[in-house]
Amino acid sequence: MTVTRLWSRPVLAIVAFVGLGLPTAIACGGGGGGGLNAHEAALLTDFLILAIKPEGDDKDYKLVEVGNAKVDAGLLGVVINTLPLDFLGLGSDERAYDETAEVAQCRAACSRNSQCRDFTYVRPNASRPVGVCHLRTLAAPASFGVMSPVGDAGERSERPVREAPPIATTPRTNGDKIVFDDGETAGSVRYGDNEIRTTPLTLKFLAPVSQVKVRIRAGEDASTRSWAQLEAFDAKGNLVERTGTWISAGEFTFGHGIAVSSGGADRIATVKLEGRDGTVLRLDGIEYLRTLIAAAPQPAPVAAPERVPLPPRVPAVVAEHFPMPPRATPTAPPTPITLPPVEIAAPPIETLPVLEAAASPLPQPAATTPTPAVTPPTIAPLPRKRQLPAWLAAGAVLFVFGGAGVYWRSHRKRTLNRLTTRLVSNGLDRRTVGVGASSAPDIGLRFVVRSAATIGAPGTHIEFVPAGAYA
Amino acid sequence: MIAQTASLVQFFDFDNAAVRKDGLTALGGTTAMRGVQALLTAAPLLLQNHATQSATEALQAALNVRVVDILAAAWNTRRELRQYLDRSKYPSDQIIDHTLAKHDVRSSHHPRLQIMLDQSPIGPEIEFEVIVGLTLESAILRIQNARIMNARTGRVFGVGTIKCEGAILFSRPTKAVTLPLTISFGTGIPIGEAIATGTPLRSNAA
């Protein structure tokens, strides 16, 4: 063993104790190492050994839990790459790349970070030889760093598990359909390179579940980001929830989770996963949960049922003598307020249910005589909202236009009054008037009125005197 | 309109909008009106368009001259009527019907207008020339006490023009003039005195 070449036996014993005891404590602890199984716990031990500063190494690298401080992933990656693995006897060629172990490390780091809600593991590539674990909060990635170990027992603080430990299941696959026939409270399945599952996919749960989470990533041939849509249906084919997210292409992101939930009861029977516009997405894993609460019968239409307001609470005695009219639904025709009188007959005493004294503060009815009929009072309809009379509106319009017309006319008149024309002279003072010669000489006919002529007057005498003649 | 009170407005058919519109157009082309329009460029457009119409309306006032007054004034210039001024030969109790054969009457006067803006004159005075020609087939003037008391006329034909700066604004073709059978002059027109103004008339009678 290469370890014995460099470590003395006491040191080796201490390291072995820490390496064996720590994962055991993690596996058995109540906080759980983020739900790690025994295999993953063993892998943690292996990584922990690699992270310990070997004796004689002048380089000092600090183990920092991801999420508490910013970590320069590139620098830390370089540091880790300079670990004397050969010196530790764990050469890079002896230690094969184990994605499962690194995913476990990432999950453990997320579980120990109180702000972490989800994580994404980025595989190493030619430009970055180490894997990168992205811890994400609700809004944005909480931190960025290289895979970090769990940390020492004295420094680490136990944190509660935020999600139920999924149980690995083996669903039946049939083409693009995956069928889960178990009835466990939780389950999960993961797909690696040996079993590639691509969209479109249909997940069938013979026993409905309450929550389903799928982890997907972009296909290898994807060039741009893609929209992944996840739809959940109940046993009758009614849509329970629809959600989606953008999947970035160009990098192999693991564990990009999308979740749908039925809100408590186990209603999700079918889940459809597909990429928009036929984009191919790769499924990495499926997780589901059951609350074992039977779903209440749901109405047939997919649309949300109309909400009917609850009737007001009235005491039983009041409701018995003064029954309320039925409440109308928003789409139902209005129920007439005035109801015919309803005769209420009190049931015989022996048929009344036996009520406990603590639960029934109201006294039992002593008489068995039927109660008189109660006629609900009639309610007068609300007065109609007063509107502007048509004649008033027309009159207002005419008044406005008439006023405008009057103003325009007065304005025009005032403007025109500014311009006047004064008759300086009618020209009659210098008038030229004349009479031309007659075509014949004038004739003057002279006659004398001796007396005033009256009607019937016998003395009227008219003499005609030629011009120039003396009468 | 009573025939006796008919004036040159009716003579030139000045009440006709179409006739007046033609006259407005002709008046707008005169130099005087163009000068007034140039001075009104700063005024509202309403006033610019109303200047010519205002002048025409004022001209209508200048044409308020009765046709019978033109006849009386013309007859009063007739020399043959002056003999009736001799009271010894023609005492006041004698009435003479002086008959005139077919004759012509000519009248010409020059009214002047001034366009005012905000009580201030703008532009020069605009002078018009009103020419009226009447042709009477006959007329009988009743003279008493050296006054023309009334007149009776036969058919009358009239022609006339209104000019401004030599341009004819309004023109009346020769057509009959409606006059009453007897034109009364009230208390009589003194022979030899000017009508209305009191100044002697210049006579063009032969």
Interface residues (C-beta under 8 A of the other chain):
Chain A: R412 T415 L416 R418 L419 T420 T421 R422 L423 V424 S425 N426 G427 L428 D429 R430 R431 T432 V433 G434 V435 G436 A437 S438 S439 A440 P441 D442 I443 G444 L445 R446 F447 V448 V449 A471
Chain B: L40 A43 P44 L46 L47 H50 A51 S54 A55 E57 A58 A61 A62 N64 V65 I70 A73 A74 W75 T77 R78 E80 Y90 D93 Q94 I95 I96 D97 H98 T99 L100 A101 K102 H103 D104 V105 R106 S107 S108 H109 H110 P111 R112 L113 Q114 I115 M116 L117 D118 Q119 P121 E125 F128 V130 A196 T197 T199 L201 R202 S203 N204 A205 A206
